[in-house]
Amino acid sequence: MPRTSLFAAIVVVLALAAAVISVVKDNYWGLIWLPLAGIASNVVWMNLRRAKLAKAAAEQG
C-alpha cells in the first residue's frame, strides 16, 4: 500500500471518529468532517487502483 493511501486511510478513520463524537455530544457542526472522510477515501481508492494498474503493466512487460 502506498504511503499516501496509508495516510489517507488514517484521515478517514479520524474524520469519521470526529463526526461520530460530535454528533453524540449534540454538536451537528461536526458533520463537516464527513466530506473530508469522503475525499480521503477517494484518495485511498485511486492510489490502490493506480498501484494495481502499475503492477499489471509491469507483469505484462
PDB file of N, CA, C and O in Angstrom:
ATOM      1  N   MET A   1       0.848  -1.171   0.000  1.00  0.00           N
ATOM      2  CA  MET A   1       0.000   0.000   0.000  1.00  0.00           C
ATOM      3  C   MET A   1       0.898   1.240   0.000  1.00  0.00           C
ATOM      4  O   MET A   1       1.792   1.359   0.838  1.00  0.00           O
ATOM      5  N   PRO A   2       0.664   2.160  -0.933  1.00  0.00           N
ATOM      6  CA  PRO A   2       1.455   3.383  -0.959  1.00  0.00           C
ATOM      7  C   PRO A   2       1.279   4.205   0.320  1.00  0.00           C
ATOM      8  O   PRO A   2       0.246   4.137   0.986  1.00  0.00           O
ATOM      9  N   ARG A   3       2.302   4.974   0.640  1.00  0.00           N
ATOM     10  CA  ARG A   3       2.276   5.762   1.868  1.00  0.00           C
ATOM     11  C   ARG A   3       1.120   6.760   1.863  1.00  0.00           C
ATOM     12  O   ARG A   3       0.505   6.999   2.902  1.00  0.00           O
ATOM     13  N   THR A   4       0.822   7.339   0.711  1.00  0.00           N
ATOM     14  CA  THR A   4      -0.282   8.296   0.624  1.00  0.00           C
ATOM     15  C   THR A   4      -1.604   7.634   0.976  1.00  0.00           C
ATOM     16  O   THR A   4      -2.447   8.237   1.640  1.00  0.00           O
ATOM     17  N   SER A   5      -1.788   6.402   0.536  1.00  0.00           N
ATOM     18  CA  SER A   5      -3.015   5.677   0.864  1.00  0.00           C
ATOM     19  C   SER A   5      -3.110   5.399   2.351  1.00  0.00           C
ATOM     20  O   SER A   5      -4.188   5.489   2.939  1.00  0.00           O
ATOM     21  N   LEU A   6      -1.992   5.064   2.955  1.00  0.00           N
ATOM     22  CA  LEU A   6      -1.989   4.809   4.389  1.00  0.00           C
ATOM     23  C   LEU A   6      -2.371   6.059   5.167  1.00  0.00           C
ATOM     24  O   LEU A   6      -3.188   5.992   6.086  1.00  0.00           O
ATOM     25  N   PHE A   7      -1.790   7.193   4.809  1.00  0.00           N
ATOM     26  CA  PHE A   7      -2.126   8.446   5.486  1.00  0.00           C
ATOM     27  C   PHE A   7      -3.583   8.822   5.246  1.00  0.00           C
ATOM     28  O   PHE A   7      -4.255   9.297   6.161  1.00  0.00           O
ATOM     29  N   ALA A   8      -4.078   8.617   4.036  1.00  0.00           N
ATOM     30  CA  ALA A   8      -5.469   8.939   3.729  1.00  0.00           C
ATOM     31  C   ALA A   8      -6.421   8.032   4.505  1.00  0.00           C
ATOM     32  O   ALA A   8      -7.479   8.479   4.947  1.00  0.00           O
ATOM     33  N   ALA A   9      -6.053   6.764   4.673  1.00  0.00           N
ATOM     34  CA  ALA A   9      -6.894   5.856   5.453  1.00  0.00           C
ATOM     35  C   ALA A   9      -6.948   6.291   6.911  1.00  0.00           C
ATOM     36  O   ALA A   9      -7.995   6.189   7.551  1.00  0.00           O
ATOM     37  N   ILE A  10      -5.841   6.769   7.434  1.00  0.00           N
ATOM     38  CA  ILE A  10      -5.826   7.279   8.807  1.00  0.00           C
ATOM     39  C   ILE A  10      -6.723   8.502   8.921  1.00  0.00           C
ATOM     40  O   ILE A  10      -7.444   8.649   9.908  1.00  0.00           O
ATOM     41  N   VAL A  11      -6.689   9.387   7.917  1.00  0.00           N
ATOM     42  CA  VAL A  11      -7.542  10.571   7.920  1.00  0.00           C
ATOM     43  C   VAL A  11      -9.015  10.167   7.882  1.00  0.00           C
ATOM     44  O   VAL A  11      -9.841  10.781   8.557  1.00  0.00           O
ATOM     45  N   VAL A  12      -9.348   9.145   7.104  1.00  0.00           N
ATOM     46  CA  VAL A  12     -10.732   8.666   7.040  1.00  0.00           C
ATOM     47  C   VAL A  12     -11.201   8.222   8.424  1.00  0.00           C
ATOM     48  O   VAL A  12     -12.276   8.612   8.880  1.00  0.00           O
ATOM     49  N   VAL A  13     -10.391   7.412   9.078  1.00  0.00           N
ATOM     50  CA  VAL A  13     -10.778   6.895  10.396  1.00  0.00           C
ATOM     51  C   VAL A  13     -10.926   8.034  11.401  1.00  0.00           C
ATOM     52  O   VAL A  13     -11.898   8.071  12.155  1.00  0.00           O
ATOM     53  N   LEU A  14      -9.976   8.956  11.416  1.00  0.00           N
ATOM     54  CA  LEU A  14     -10.044  10.064  12.368  1.00  0.00           C
ATOM     55  C   LEU A  14     -11.214  11.005  12.078  1.00  0.00           C
ATOM     56  O   LEU A  14     -11.865  11.484  13.006  1.00  0.00           O
ATOM     57  N   ALA A  15     -11.484  11.271  10.811  1.00  0.00           N
ATOM     58  CA  ALA A  15     -12.594  12.154  10.460  1.00  0.00           C
ATOM     59  C   ALA A  15     -13.934  11.522  10.832  1.00  0.00           C
ATOM     60  O   ALA A  15     -14.824  12.207  11.336  1.00  0.00           O
ATOM     61  N   LEU A  16     -14.081  10.230  10.589  1.00  0.00           N
ATOM     62  CA  LEU A  16     -15.326   9.566  10.974  1.00  0.00           C
ATOM     63  C   LEU A  16     -15.483   9.528  12.486  1.00  0.00           C
ATOM     64  O   LEU A  16     -16.589   9.701  12.998  1.00  0.00           O
ATOM     65  N   ALA A  17     -14.400   9.307  13.198  1.00  0.00           N
ATOM     66  CA  ALA A  17     -14.473   9.321  14.665  1.00  0.00           C
ATOM     67  C   ALA A  17     -14.856  10.706  15.169  1.00  0.00           C
ATOM     68  O   ALA A  17     -15.666  10.825  16.089  1.00  0.00           O
ATOM     69  N   ALA A  18     -14.287  11.751  14.581  1.00  0.00           N
ATOM     70  CA  ALA A  18     -14.620  13.114  14.987  1.00  0.00           C
ATOM     71  C   ALA A  18     -16.093  13.418  14.720  1.00  0.00           C
ATOM     72  O   ALA A  18     -16.749  14.065  15.536  1.00  0.00           O
ATOM     73  N   ALA A  19     -16.610  12.961  13.593  1.00  0.00           N
ATOM     74  CA  ALA A  19     -18.019  13.193  13.274  1.00  0.00           C
ATOM     75  C   ALA A  19     -18.928  12.467  14.252  1.00  0.00           C
ATOM     76  O   ALA A  19     -19.920  13.032  14.713  1.00  0.00           O
ATOM     77  N   VAL A  20     -18.605  11.237  14.568  1.00  0.00           N
ATOM     78  CA  VAL A  20     -19.437  10.464  15.496  1.00  0.00           C
ATOM     79  C   VAL A  20     -19.413  11.084  16.887  1.00  0.00           C
ATOM     80  O   VAL A  20     -20.454  11.220  17.529  1.00  0.00           O
ATOM     81  N   ILE A  21     -18.238  11.456  17.346  1.00  0.00           N
ATOM     82  CA  ILE A  21     -18.125  12.047  18.687  1.00  0.00           C
ATOM     83  C   ILE A  21     -18.893  13.361  18.758  1.00  0.00           C
ATOM     84  O   ILE A  21     -19.563  13.633  19.753  1.00  0.00           O
ATOM     85  N   SER A  22     -18.803  14.169  17.724  1.00  0.00           N
ATOM     86  CA  SER A  22     -19.506  15.451  17.758  1.00  0.00           C
ATOM     87  C   SER A  22     -21.017  15.270  17.724  1.00  0.00           C
ATOM     88  O   SER A  22     -21.738  16.017  18.387  1.00  0.00           O
ATOM     89  N   VAL A  23     -21.513  14.296  16.968  1.00  0.00           N
ATOM     90  CA  VAL A  23     -22.957  14.058  16.916  1.00  0.00           C
ATOM     91  C   VAL A  23     -23.451  13.500  18.244  1.00  0.00           C
ATOM     92  O   VAL A  23     -24.542  13.848  18.695  1.00  0.00           O
ATOM     93  N   VAL A  24     -22.666  12.646  18.868  1.00  0.00           N
ATOM     94  CA  VAL A  24     -23.056  12.101  20.168  1.00  0.00           C
ATOM     95  C   VAL A  24     -23.160  13.225  21.200  1.00  0.00           C
ATOM     96  O   VAL A  24     -24.005  13.177  22.094  1.00  0.00           O
ATOM     97  N   LYS A  25     -22.304  14.226  21.073  1.00  0.00           N
ATOM     98  CA  LYS A  25     -22.333  15.361  22.009  1.00  0.00           C
ATOM     99  C   LYS A  25     -23.318  16.449  21.556  1.00  0.00           C
ATOM    100  O   LYS A  25     -23.240  17.578  22.039  1.00  0.00           O
ATOM    101  N   ASP A  26     -24.224  16.135  20.657  1.00  0.00           N
ATOM    102  CA  ASP A  26     -25.242  17.047  20.129  1.00  0.00           C
ATOM    103  C   ASP A  26     -24.659  18.293  19.477  1.00  0.00           C
ATOM    104  O   ASP A  26     -25.236  19.376  19.577  1.00  0.00           O
ATOM    105  N   ASN A  27     -23.550  18.149  18.827  1.00  0.00           N
ATOM    106  CA  ASN A  27     -22.933  19.242  18.084  1.00  0.00           C
ATOM    107  C   ASN A  27     -22.916  18.823  16.620  1.00  0.00           C
ATOM    108  O   ASN A  27     -22.025  18.092  16.187  1.00  0.00           O
ATOM    109  N   TYR A  28     -23.900  19.287  15.862  1.00  0.00           N
ATOM    110  CA  TYR A  28     -24.029  18.833  14.483  1.00  0.00           C
ATOM    111  C   TYR A  28     -23.092  19.549  13.524  1.00  0.00           C
ATOM    112  O   TYR A  28     -23.060  19.220  12.338  1.00  0.00           O
ATOM    113  N   TRP A  29     -22.323  20.528  14.016  1.00  0.00           N
ATOM    114  CA  TRP A  29     -21.300  21.145  13.183  1.00  0.00           C
ATOM    115  C   TRP A  29     -20.190  20.151  12.882  1.00  0.00           C
ATOM    116  O   TRP A  29     -19.427  20.348  11.937  1.00  0.00           O
ATOM    117  N   GLY A  30     -20.088  19.100  13.659  1.00  0.00           N
ATOM    118  CA  GLY A  30     -19.066  18.092  13.431  1.00  0.00           C
ATOM    119  C   GLY A  30     -19.298  17.266  12.183  1.00  0.00           C
ATOM    120  O   GLY A  30     -18.412  16.531  11.746  1.00  0.00           O
ATOM    121  N   LEU A  31     -20.490  17.382  11.606  1.00  0.00           N
ATOM    122  CA  LEU A  31     -20.770  16.644  10.370  1.00  0.00           C
ATOM    123  C   LEU A  31     -19.953  17.156   9.196  1.00  0.00           C
ATOM    124  O   LEU A  31     -19.918  16.531   8.137  1.00  0.00           O
ATOM    125  N   ILE A  32     -19.294  18.300   9.386  1.00  0.00           N
ATOM    126  CA  ILE A  32     -18.428  18.819   8.334  1.00  0.00           C
ATOM    127  C   ILE A  32     -17.243  17.882   8.101  1.00  0.00           C
ATOM    128  O   ILE A  32     -16.580  17.970   7.067  1.00  0.00           O
ATOM    129  N   TRP A  33     -16.975  16.995   9.042  1.00  0.00           N
ATOM    130  CA  TRP A  33     -15.889  16.028   8.883  1.00  0.00           C
ATOM    131  C   TRP A  33     -16.235  14.953   7.841  1.00  0.00           C
ATOM    132  O   TRP A  33     -15.334  14.314   7.297  1.00  0.00           O
ATOM    133  N   LEU A  34     -17.504  14.752   7.564  1.00  0.00           N
ATOM    134  CA  LEU A  34     -17.894  13.696   6.619  1.00  0.00           C
ATOM    135  C   LEU A  34     -17.398  13.931   5.188  1.00  0.00           C
ATOM    136  O   LEU A  34     -16.931  12.985   4.555  1.00  0.00           O
ATOM    137  N   PRO A  35     -17.483  15.159   4.652  1.00  0.00           N
ATOM    138  CA  PRO A  35     -16.907  15.357   3.310  1.00  0.00           C
ATOM    139  C   PRO A  35     -15.397  15.116   3.278  1.00  0.00           C
ATOM    140  O   PRO A  35     -14.863  14.612   2.290  1.00  0.00           O
ATOM    141  N   LEU A  36     -14.718  15.477   4.359  1.00  0.00           N
ATOM    142  CA  LEU A  36     -13.281  15.216   4.417  1.00  0.00           C
ATOM    143  C   LEU A  36     -13.015  13.717   4.368  1.00  0.00           C
ATOM    144  O   LEU A  36     -12.088  13.268   3.695  1.00  0.00           O
ATOM    145  N   ALA A  37     -13.824  12.950   5.078  1.00  0.00           N
ATOM    146  CA  ALA A  37     -13.669  11.491   5.045  1.00  0.00           C
ATOM    147  C   ALA A  37     -13.947  10.953   3.647  1.00  0.00           C
ATOM    148  O   ALA A  37     -13.275  10.025   3.198  1.00  0.00           O
ATOM    149  N   GLY A  38     -14.922  11.520   2.960  1.00  0.00           N
ATOM    150  CA  GLY A  38     -15.224  11.085   1.600  1.00  0.00           C
ATOM    151  C   GLY A  38     -14.099  11.367   0.628  1.00  0.00           C
ATOM    152  O   GLY A  38     -13.767  10.523  -0.204  1.00  0.00           O
ATOM    153  N   ILE A  39     -13.514  12.543   0.726  1.00  0.00           N
ATOM    154  CA  ILE A  39     -12.401  12.896  -0.156  1.00  0.00           C
ATOM    155  C   ILE A  39     -11.199  12.013   0.125  1.00  0.00           C
ATOM    156  O   ILE A  39     -10.535  11.542  -0.800  1.00  0.00           O
ATOM    157  N   ALA A  40     -10.919  11.788   1.404  1.00  0.00           N
ATOM    158  CA  ALA A  40      -9.770  10.953   1.756  1.00  0.00           C
ATOM    159  C   ALA A  40      -9.983   9.511   1.302  1.00  0.00           C
ATOM    160  O   ALA A  40      -9.033   8.851   0.883  1.00  0.00           O
ATOM    161  N   SER A  41     -11.213   9.019   1.378  1.00  0.00           N
ATOM    162  CA  SER A  41     -11.456   7.648   0.922  1.00  0.00           C
ATOM    163  C   SER A  41     -11.277   7.543  -0.588  1.00  0.00           C
ATOM    164  O   SER A  41     -10.827   6.512  -1.087  1.00  0.00           O
ATOM    165  N   ASN A  42     -11.627   8.604  -1.322  1.00  0.00           N
ATOM    166  CA  ASN A  42     -11.381   8.603  -2.765  1.00  0.00           C
ATOM    167  C   ASN A  42      -9.891   8.562  -3.064  1.00  0.00           C
ATOM    168  O   ASN A  42      -9.463   7.914  -4.019  1.00  0.00           O
ATOM    169  N   VAL A  43      -9.107   9.248  -2.256  1.00  0.00           N
ATOM    170  CA  VAL A  43      -7.653   9.216  -2.431  1.00  0.00           C
ATOM    171  C   VAL A  43      -7.132   7.798  -2.227  1.00  0.00           C
ATOM    172  O   VAL A  43      -6.278   7.328  -2.979  1.00  0.00           O
ATOM    173  N   VAL A  44      -7.653   7.122  -1.204  1.00  0.00           N
ATOM    174  CA  VAL A  44      -7.242   5.734  -0.938  1.00  0.00           C
ATOM    175  C   VAL A  44      -7.554   4.849  -2.137  1.00  0.00           C
ATOM    176  O   VAL A  44      -6.684   4.121  -2.616  1.00  0.00           O
ATOM    177  N   TRP A  45      -8.795   4.909  -2.626  1.00  0.00           N
ATOM    178  CA  TRP A  45      -9.196   4.034  -3.728  1.00  0.00           C
ATOM    179  C   TRP A  45      -8.420   4.327  -4.999  1.00  0.00           C
ATOM    180  O   TRP A  45      -8.026   3.403  -5.710  1.00  0.00           O
ATOM    181  N   MET A  46      -8.195   5.597  -5.295  1.00  0.00           N
ATOM    182  CA  MET A  46      -7.463   5.929  -6.515  1.00  0.00           C
ATOM    183  C   MET A  46      -6.005   5.473  -6.434  1.00  0.00           C
ATOM    184  O   MET A  46      -5.456   4.992  -7.426  1.00  0.00           O
ATOM    185  N   ASN A  47      -5.372   5.618  -5.272  1.00  0.00           N
ATOM    186  CA  ASN A  47      -3.988   5.164  -5.135  1.00  0.00           C
ATOM    187  C   ASN A  47      -3.889   3.647  -5.227  1.00  0.00           C
ATOM    188  O   ASN A  47      -2.959   3.118  -5.835  1.00  0.00           O
ATOM    189  N   LEU A  48      -4.840   2.955  -4.630  1.00  0.00           N
ATOM    190  CA  LEU A  48      -4.821   1.493  -4.721  1.00  0.00           C
ATOM    191  C   LEU A  48      -5.064   1.033  -6.162  1.00  0.00           C
ATOM    192  O   LEU A  48      -4.447   0.075  -6.627  1.00  0.00           O
ATOM    193  N   ARG A  49      -5.964   1.723  -6.860  1.00  0.00           N
ATOM    194  CA  ARG A  49      -6.234   1.376  -8.259  1.00  0.00           C
ATOM    195  C   ARG A  49      -5.007   1.638  -9.128  1.00  0.00           C
ATOM    196  O   ARG A  49      -4.670   0.835  -9.999  1.00  0.00           O
ATOM    197  N   ARG A  50      -4.341   2.770  -8.883  1.00  0.00           N
ATOM    198  CA  ARG A  50      -3.135   3.119  -9.645  1.00  0.00           C
ATOM    199  C   ARG A  50      -2.038   2.080  -9.413  1.00  0.00           C
ATOM    200  O   ARG A  50      -1.344   1.685 -10.349  1.00  0.00           O
ATOM    201  N   ALA A  51      -1.885   1.636  -8.151  1.00  0.00           N
ATOM    202  CA  ALA A  51      -0.863   0.633  -7.847  1.00  0.00           C
ATOM    203  C   ALA A  51      -1.198  -0.698  -8.517  1.00  0.00           C
ATOM    204  O   ALA A  51      -0.308  -1.398  -9.001  1.00  0.00           O
ATOM    205  N   LYS A  52      -2.485  -1.042  -8.542  1.00  0.00           N
ATOM    206  CA  LYS A  52      -2.907  -2.292  -9.172  1.00  0.00           C
ATOM    207  C   LYS A  52      -2.647  -2.262 -10.684  1.00  0.00           C
ATOM    208  O   LYS A  52      -2.187  -3.247 -11.262  1.00  0.00           O
ATOM    209  N   LEU A  53      -2.944  -1.129 -11.311  1.00  0.00           N
ATOM    210  CA  LEU A  53      -2.711  -0.999 -12.750  1.00  0.00           C
ATOM    211  C   LEU A  53      -1.214  -0.998 -13.056  1.00  0.00           C
ATOM    212  O   LEU A  53      -0.795  -1.575 -14.059  1.00  0.00           O
ATOM    213  N   ALA A  54      -0.419  -0.373 -12.229  1.00  0.00           N
ATOM    214  CA  ALA A  54       1.031  -0.369 -12.439  1.00  0.00           C
ATOM    215  C   ALA A  54       1.603  -1.768 -12.295  1.00  0.00           C
ATOM    216  O   ALA A  54       2.503  -2.149 -13.043  1.00  0.00           O
ATOM    217  N   LYS A  55       1.097  -2.530 -11.349  1.00  0.00           N
ATOM    218  CA  LYS A  55       1.557  -3.902 -11.164  1.00  0.00           C
ATOM    219  C   LYS A  55       1.193  -4.759 -12.368  1.00  0.00           C
ATOM    220  O   LYS A  55       1.998  -5.567 -12.831  1.00  0.00           O
ATOM    221  N   ALA A  56      -0.036  -4.578 -12.877  1.00  0.00           N
ATOM    222  CA  ALA A  56      -0.465  -5.342 -14.045  1.00  0.00           C
ATOM    223  C   ALA A  56       0.367  -4.970 -15.274  1.00  0.00           C
ATOM    224  O   ALA A  56       0.699  -5.837 -16.082  1.00  0.00           O
ATOM    225  N   ALA A  57       0.703  -3.693 -15.417  1.00  0.00           N
ATOM    226  CA  ALA A  57       1.527  -3.268 -16.563  1.00  0.00           C
ATOM    227  C   ALA A  57       2.936  -3.818 -16.453  1.00  0.00           C
ATOM    228  O   ALA A  57       3.546  -4.171 -17.462  1.00  0.00           O
ATOM    229  N   ALA A  58       3.456  -3.892 -15.245  1.00  0.00           N
ATOM    230  CA  ALA A  58       4.805  -4.425 -15.051  1.00  0.00           C
ATOM    231  C   ALA A  58       4.850  -5.920 -15.347  1.00  0.00           C
ATOM    232  O   ALA A  58       5.856  -6.421 -15.848  1.00  0.00           O
ATOM    233  N   GLU A  59       3.789  -6.623 -15.047  1.00  0.00           N
ATOM    234  CA  GLU A  59       3.733  -8.070 -15.314  1.00  0.00           C
ATOM    235  C   GLU A  59       3.646  -8.365 -16.794  1.00  0.00           C
ATOM    236  O   GLU A  59       4.151  -9.388 -17.256  1.00  0.00           O
ATOM    237  N   GLN A  60       3.001  -7.469 -17.551  1.00  0.00           N
ATOM    238  CA  GLN A  60       2.846  -7.694 -18.985  1.00  0.00           C
ATOM    239  C   GLN A  60       4.148  -7.426 -19.750  1.00  0.00           C
ATOM    240  O   GLN A  60       4.365  -7.967 -20.834  1.00  0.00           O
ATOM    241  N   GLY A  61       4.975  -6.617 -19.190  1.00  0.00           N
ATOM    242  CA  GLY A  61       6.239  -6.395 -19.882  1.00  0.00           C
ATOM    243  C   GLY A  61       6.549  -5.005 -19.993  1.00  0.00           C
ATOM    244  O   GLY A  61       7.586  -4.648 -20.553  1.00  0.00           O
TER     245      GLY A  61
END
